[in-house]
C-alpha cells in the first residue's frame, strides 16, 4: 500500500508472495478490512472523537494501468482509462465511507453509494443535526434529493457564487478542506495513487486499509 511494490517484491520475511496475496484477497472477499476500519471508528466514537455534525465528501481521479471493472475515460487526462475514489469524512477528516468507480462517473452519482457505505451506524438525524459540505460539482437537483433522503443539511458551493461578501470576507466559511486533506494523505500511498489491480475489490481493499490506518493513528494519539 505504501510503496506500491509488486507482490513478488515483498520482503522474504513475510513468506511466499502467493500466500500473502491469497490472504489479502480472502480478507477483501470476507470484508475483514472494512470490519477493521469500522472497529477503529467505533473505538474513537466511544472516546468522543468522531464529529458527526459537519461532514464533507469529494472524489479524486487516478490512473488505472490494467484492464478490469470500474474503469472509465478520465476527462482530465486526455480520456485515458482511470478510476475514481469517492470519500466521505467527518469534521476532522476521518474517513467514514468509500466508493470506487470509473473516472468518468460524475461525483454526484457516487454520493448516494458513498453515504450508504458508511462503515458504522450514523447517529439519528433528530438527535444530531448533520451537515454535508460539497463543492460545485454537486450543484444539481439529484444531489439535493440524495441529501434529503439521507437526512443531511446540504451546504453546496454554487456555480458562479461569489467567493467574498461586500466586506471582502468569505460569505460562507468552507468546511470542505478536511476531505481534500484526507484525499491528499491517501494519495501519498503509491499503491493507491495509481491503480494496478485488475480486480476493483482488491484496489478498494487497499484504500480501506489506508483509511483504517488513519483511524488507528488517531486512536493511538487519544490513548497515549
ABEGO torsion letter per residue (X at the ends): XAAGBBAAABBAAAEBAAAAAAAAAAAAAAGAAAAAAAAAAAAAAAAGABBAABBBBBBBBBBBABBEBGBBBBAAAGGBBBBBBBBBBBAAGBBABBBBBBAABBAAAAAAAAAAABABBBBBAAABBBBBBBBAAABBAAAAAAAAAAGBBBBBBBBGBBABBAAGBBABBBAAAAAAAAAAAAAABAAAABBABABAAAAAAAAAAAAAAAAAAAAAAAAX
